[in-house]
Amino acid sequence: MIGWIVALISGALMSIQGVFNTGVTKQTSVWVASSFVQFSALIVCLAAYFITGREGNFGQLIRIQDKYMLLGGAIGAFITFTVIQSIGSLGPAKATILIVTAQLVASYVIELFGIFGTEKVPFEWRKLIGLALMIGGIITFKWEK
């Protein structure tokens, strides 16, 4: 149950963050806003690391087996950029529904083929039907009179 609650909080925070970041972008620029977002995230993460007991250490990063996994931060910068751009052009609701649908499709493909070291899962029609329903929801949501 805690996983569900945390996931719901995460989704809400992503939407709020996207709106905030878009607002900062309107008053600065997309790269200034993105840089500030990443820098402030670094400060918060470092503070949490020192406050919570310093589990692990930064030296462990050089021993990561699959070095491509270290690209998560760089990908985060592009996530910030693309969220700002999509919310700025589509609005928060339309952008978020497209972002979440793309996340679900990408996540299912990753699981389905066991990409990036994830556990491979068997194909299930009900999951494909769920994706189709989400896409139908996008069409319904975007539908104008």
MIDOSE-1310 file (N, C-alpha, C; in nm, 2 decimals, decimal comma, always signed):
residues 145
migw	+0,08/-0,12/+0,00/+0,00/+0,00/+0,00/+0,09/+0,13/+0,00; +0,20/+0,12/+0,07/+0,29/+0,24/+0,08/+0,34/+0,27/-0,06; +0,36/+0,17/-0,14/+0,41/+0,20/-0,28/+0,31/+0,28/-0,36; +0,18/+0,25/-0,34/+0,08/+0,32/-0,41/+0,08/+0,47/-0,37
ival	+0,08/+0,49/-0,24/+0,08/+0,62/-0,18/+0,20/+0,70/-0,23; +0,32/+0,65/-0,23/+0,44/+0,72/-0,27/+0,43/+0,75/-0,42; +0,38/+0,65/-0,50/+0,36/+0,68/-0,64/+0,27/+0,79/-0,67; +0,15/+0,79/-0,60/+0,06/+0,90/-0,62/+0,12/+1,04/-0,58
isga	+0,19/+1,04/-0,47/+0,26/+1,16/-0,43/+0,36/+1,21/-0,54; +0,43/+1,11/-0,59/+0,53/+1,14/-0,69/+0,47/+1,20/-0,82; +0,36/+1,14/-0,86/+0,29/+1,20/-0,98/+0,24/+1,34/-0,95; +0,18/+1,36/-0,84/+0,14/+1,50/-0,80/+0,25/+1,60/-0,80
lmsi	+0,36/+1,56/-0,74/+0,48/+1,64/-0,73/+0,54/+1,67/-0,87; +0,54/+1,57/-0,96/+0,59/+1,60/-1,09/+0,50/+1,70/-1,16; +0,37/+1,69/-1,15/+0,29/+1,79/-1,21/+0,31/+1,93/-1,15; +0,32/+1,94/-1,02/+0,34/+2,07/-0,96/+0,48/+2,13/-1,00
qgvf	+0,58/+2,04/-1,00/+0,71/+2,08/-1,04/+0,71/+2,13/-1,18; +0,65/+2,06/-1,27/+0,64/+2,11/-1,41/+0,58/+2,24/-1,43; +0,48/+2,27/-1,35/+0,41/+2,41/-1,36/+0,51/+2,51/-1,30; +0,57/+2,48/-1,19/+0,67/+2,57/-1,13/+0,78/+2,60/-1,23
ntgv	+0,84/+2,50/-1,28/+0,95/+2,51/-1,37/+0,92/+2,59/-1,50; +0,80/+2,57/-1,55/+0,75/+2,65/-1,66/+0,73/+2,80/-1,63; +0,69/+2,82/-1,50/+0,68/+2,96/-1,46/+0,81/+3,03/-1,45; +0,91/+2,96/-1,40/+1,05/+3,01/-1,39/+1,10/+3,04/-1,53
tkqt	+1,07/+2,95/-1,62/+1,12/+2,96/-1,76/+1,07/+3,09/-1,82; +0,94/+3,12/-1,80/+0,88/+3,24/-1,86/+0,95/+3,36/-1,81; +1,01/+3,36/-1,70/+1,07/+3,48/-1,64/+1,23/+3,48/-1,67; +1,28/+3,36/-1,71/+1,42/+3,35/-1,74/+1,44/+3,29/-1,87
svwv	+1,49/+3,17/-1,88/+1,50/+3,09/-2,00/+1,49/+2,95/-1,97; +1,47/+2,86/-2,06/+1,46/+2,72/-2,04/+1,59/+2,66/-1,97; +1,70/+2,70/-2,02/+1,83/+2,65/-1,97/+1,86/+2,71/-1,83; +1,83/+2,83/-1,81/+1,85/+2,89/-1,67/+1,76/+2,81/-1,57
assf	+1,63/+2,79/-1,61/+1,54/+2,72/-1,52/+1,58/+2,58/-1,50; +1,62/+2,51/-1,61/+1,66/+2,37/-1,60/+1,79/+2,36/-1,51; +1,88/+2,45/-1,53/+2,01/+2,45/-1,45/+1,97/+2,47/-1,30; +1,88/+2,57/-1,27/+1,85/+2,59/-1,13/+1,78/+2,47/-1,07
vqfs	+1,69/+2,40/-1,15/+1,62/+2,28/-1,10/+1,73/+2,18/-1,06; +1,82/+2,15/-1,15/+1,92/+2,05/-1,13/+2,01/+2,08/-1,01; +2,05/+2,21/-1,00/+2,14/+2,26/-0,89/+2,07/+2,25/-0,76; +1,94/+2,29/-0,75/+1,87/+2,29/-0,63/+1,84/+2,14/-0,59
aliv	+1,82/+2,05/-0,68/+1,81/+1,91/-0,65/+1,94/+1,85/-0,59; +2,05/+1,90/-0,65/+2,18/+1,85/-0,59/+2,19/+1,89/-0,45; +2,16/+2,02/-0,42/+2,17/+2,07/-0,28/+2,08/+1,99/-0,19; +1,96/+1,97/-0,23/+1,86/+1,89/-0,15/+1,91/+1,75/-0,13
claa	+1,96/+1,68/-0,23/+2,01/+1,55/-0,22/+2,14/+1,54/-0,13; +2,23/+1,63/-0,14/+2,35/+1,63/-0,06/+2,31/+1,66/+0,09; +2,21/+1,75/+0,11/+2,17/+1,77/+0,25/+2,10/+1,65/+0,31; +2,02/+1,58/+0,23/+1,95/+1,46/+0,28/+2,06/+1,35/+0,30
yfit	+2,16/+1,34/+0,22/+2,27/+1,24/+0,24/+2,34/+1,26/+0,37; +2,37/+1,39/+0,41/+2,44/+1,42/+0,53/+2,35/+1,40/+0,65; +2,22/+1,44/+0,64/+2,13/+1,43/+0,75/+2,09/+1,29/+0,78; +2,08/+1,20/+0,68/+2,02/+1,07/+0,70/+2,12/+0,96/+0,74
greg	+2,25/+1,00/+0,75/+2,34/+0,90/+0,80/+2,44/+0,85/+0,69; +2,44/+0,91/+0,58/+2,54/+0,88/+0,48/+2,55/+0,74/+0,43; +2,44/+0,68/+0,40/+2,44/+0,54/+0,35/+2,51/+0,54/+0,22; +2,60/+0,45/+0,20/+2,68/+0,44/+0,07/+2,78/+0,56/+0,07
nfgq	+2,86/+0,56/-0,04/+2,95/+0,67/-0,06/+2,97/+0,69/-0,21; +3,02/+0,81/-0,24/+3,03/+0,85/-0,38/+3,14/+0,77/-0,46; +3,23/+0,71/-0,39/+3,34/+0,63/-0,45/+3,28/+0,51/-0,51; +3,16/+0,46/-0,46/+3,10/+0,35/-0,52/+3,06/+0,37/-0,67
liri	+3,04/+0,49/-0,71/+3,00/+0,52/-0,84/+3,10/+0,47/-0,95; +3,22/+0,47/-0,92/+3,32/+0,42/-1,02/+3,32/+0,27/-1,03; +3,25/+0,20/-0,94/+3,24/+0,06/-0,95/+3,11/+0,01/-1,01; +3,03/+0,10/-1,06/+2,90/+0,07/-1,12/+2,93/-0,02/-1,24
qdky	+2,87/-0,14/-1,25/+2,90/-0,23/-1,36/+2,86/-0,18/-1,50; +2,74/-0,14/-1,51/+2,69/-0,09/-1,64/+2,70/+0,06/-1,64; +2,81/+0,12/-1,70/+2,83/+0,26/-1,69/+2,72/+0,35/-1,74; +2,65/+0,30/-1,84/+2,54/+0,37/-1,90/+2,43/+0,41/-1,79
mllg	+2,43/+0,34/-1,68/+2,33/+0,37/-1,58/+2,36/+0,50/-1,51; +2,48/+0,55/-1,53/+2,52/+0,68/-1,47/+2,46/+0,80/-1,55; +2,40/+0,77/-1,66/+2,34/+0,88/-1,74/+2,21/+0,93/-1,69; +2,16/+0,87/-1,58/+2,03/+0,91/-1,52/+2,02/+1,06/-1,49
gaig	+2,13/+1,12/-1,44/+2,13/+1,27/-1,42/+2,12/+1,35/-1,54; +2,20/+1,31/-1,64/+2,19/+1,38/-1,77/+2,05/+1,37/-1,84; +2,00/+1,25/-1,83/+1,86/+1,23/-1,88/+1,76/+1,32/-1,80; +1,79/+1,33/-1,67/+1,70/+1,42/-1,59/+1,70/+1,56/-1,64
afit	+1,82/+1,61/-1,69/+1,82/+1,75/-1,74/+1,73/+1,76/-1,86; +1,73/+1,66/-1,95/+1,64/+1,66/-2,07/+1,50/+1,64/-2,03; +1,47/+1,56/-1,92/+1,34/+1,55/-1,87/+1,28/+1,69/-1,83; +1,36/+1,76/-1,75/+1,32/+1,89/-1,71/+1,30/+1,98/-1,83
ftvi	+1,38/+1,98/-1,93/+1,37/+2,06/-2,05/+1,24/+2,03/-2,12; +1,22/+1,90/-2,14/+1,10/+1,86/-2,22/+0,97/+1,88/-2,15; +0,97/+1,86/-2,02/+0,85/+1,89/-1,94/+0,81/+2,04/-1,95; +0,92/+2,12/-1,93/+0,89/+2,27/-1,94/+0,84/+2,30/-2,07
qsig	+0,90/+2,25/-2,18/+0,85/+2,28/-2,32/+0,71/+2,23/-2,34; +0,68/+2,11/-2,30/+0,55/+2,06/-2,32/+0,44/+2,13/-2,24; +0,46/+2,16/-2,12/+0,36/+2,23/-2,04/+0,34/+2,37/-2,09; +0,45/+2,43/-2,14/+0,44/+2,57/-2,19/+0,36/+2,57/-2,32
slgp	+0,37/+2,47/-2,40/+0,29/+2,47/-2,53/+0,16/+2,40/-2,52; +0,14/+2,30/-2,43/+0,01/+2,23/-2,43/-0,07/+2,26/-2,30; -0,01/+2,31/-2,20/-0,08/+2,33/-2,07/-0,05/+2,21/-1,98; -0,07/+2,22/-1,85/-0,03/+2,12/-1,76/-0,11/+1,99/-1,78
akat	-0,24/+1,99/-1,80/-0,32/+1,87/-1,81/-0,29/+1,79/-1,93; -0,29/+1,85/-2,05/-0,26/+1,78/-2,17/-0,12/+1,72/-2,17; -0,02/+1,81/-2,13/+0,12/+1,76/-2,13/+0,13/+1,64/-2,04; +0,07/+1,65/-1,92/+0,09/+1,54/-1,82/+0,03/+1,41/-1,87
iliv	-0,09/+1,42/-1,93/-0,15/+1,29/-1,98/-0,06/+1,23/-2,09; +0,00/+1,31/-2,17/+0,09/+1,26/-2,27/+0,21/+1,20/-2,21; +0,27/+1,28/-2,12/+0,39/+1,23/-2,05/+0,37/+1,10/-1,98; +0,26/+1,09/-1,90/+0,23/+0,97/-1,83/+0,21/+0,85/-1,92
taql	+0,14/+0,87/-2,03/+0,12/+0,76/-2,13/+0,25/+0,72/-2,19; +0,34/+0,81/-2,22/+0,47/+0,78/-2,28/+0,55/+0,70/-2,18; +0,54/+0,74/-2,05/+0,61/+0,67/-1,94/+0,56/+0,52/-1,93; +0,43/+0,51/-1,94/+0,37/+0,37/-1,93/+0,41/+0,29/-2,05
vasy	+0,41/+0,34/-2,17/+0,44/+0,26/-2,28/+0,59/+0,22/-2,28; +0,68/+0,32/-2,25/+0,82/+0,29/-2,24/+0,85/+0,19/-2,13; +0,79/+0,21/-2,01/+0,81/+0,12/-1,90/+0,77/-0,03/-1,94; +0,65/-0,04/-2,00/+0,61/-0,17/-2,04/+0,70/-0,24/-2,14
viel	+0,75/-0,16/-2,24/+0,84/-0,22/-2,34/+0,97/-0,26/-2,27; +1,02/-0,18/-2,17/+1,14/-0,21/-2,10/+1,12/-0,34/-2,02; +1,01/-0,36/-1,95/+0,98/-0,48/-1,88/+0,96/-0,60/-1,98; +0,89/-0,58/-2,08/+0,85/-0,68/-2,18/+0,98/-0,75/-2,24
fgif	+1,08/-0,67/-2,27/+1,20/-0,72/-2,33/+1,32/-0,73/-2,23; +1,29/-0,70/-2,10/+1,40/-0,71/-2,00/+1,52/-0,62/-2,03; +1,49/-0,49/-2,08/+1,59/-0,40/-2,12/+1,65/-0,34/-1,99; +1,78/-0,30/-2,00/+1,85/-0,23/-1,89/+1,86/-0,31/-1,76
gtek	+1,86/-0,45/-1,78/+1,88/-0,53/-1,66/+1,75/-0,56/-1,58; +1,64/-0,51/-1,63/+1,51/-0,54/-1,56/+1,47/-0,68/-1,58; +1,38/-0,73/-1,49/+1,33/-0,86/-1,50/+1,23/-0,86/-1,62; +1,25/-0,96/-1,71/+1,16/-0,97/-1,83/+1,02/-1,03/-1,78
vpfe	+0,92/-0,96/-1,83/+0,78/-1,01/-1,80/+0,71/-1,06/-1,92; +0,62/-1,16/-1,91/+0,55/-1,21/-2,03/+0,45/-1,11/-2,08; +0,42/-1,12/-2,21/+0,32/-1,03/-2,27/+0,19/-1,06/-2,21; +0,11/-0,96/-2,18/-0,03/-0,98/-2,13/-0,12/-0,89/-2,21
wrkl	-0,23/-0,95/-2,27/-0,32/-0,87/-2,35/-0,39/-0,76/-2,26; -0,42/-0,79/-2,13/-0,48/-0,69/-2,05/-0,40/-0,56/-2,03; -0,27/-0,58/-2,04/-0,18/-0,46/-2,03/-0,19/-0,38/-2,16; -0,19/-0,45/-2,27/-0,20/-0,38/-2,40/-0,34/-0,31/-2,41
igla	-0,44/-0,37/-2,35/-0,58/-0,31/-2,35/-0,57/-0,19/-2,26; -0,50/-0,19/-2,15/-0,49/-0,08/-2,06/-0,42/+0,04/-2,13; -0,32/+0,01/-2,21/-0,25/+0,11/-2,29/-0,34/+0,17/-2,39; -0,42/+0,09/-2,46/-0,52/+0,14/-2,56/-0,62/+0,23/-2,49
lmig	-0,67/+0,19/-2,37/-0,76/+0,27/-2,30/-0,70/+0,41/-2,26; -0,57/+0,41/-2,22/-0,51/+0,54/-2,19/-0,50/+0,63/-2,32; -0,47/+0,57/-2,43/-0,46/+0,64/-2,56/-0,60/+0,69/-2,59; -0,70/+0,61/-2,57/-0,84/+0,65/-2,59/-0,88/+0,77/-2,50
giit	-0,82/+0,76/-2,37/-0,84/+0,87/-2,28/-0,78/+1,00/-2,33; -0,66/+0,99/-2,39/-0,60/+1,11/-2,45/-0,69/+1,17/-2,56; -0,74/+1,09/-2,64/-0,82/+1,14/-2,75/-0,95/+1,20/-2,69; -1,01/+1,14/-2,59/-1,13/+1,20/-2,53/-1,09/+1,33/-2,46
fkwe	-0,98/+1,33/-2,39/-0,94/+1,45/-2,32/-0,91/+1,57/-2,41; -0,85/+1,54/-2,53/-0,82/+1,64/-2,63/-0,93/+1,68/-2,71; -1,03/+1,60/-2,72/-1,15/+1,62/-2,81/-1,22/+1,75/-2,78; -1,23/+1,83/-2,88/-1,30/+1,96/-2,86/-1,43/+1,97/-2,94
k	-1,52/+2,04/-2,89/-1,65/+2,05/-2,95/-1,65/+2,11/-3,09
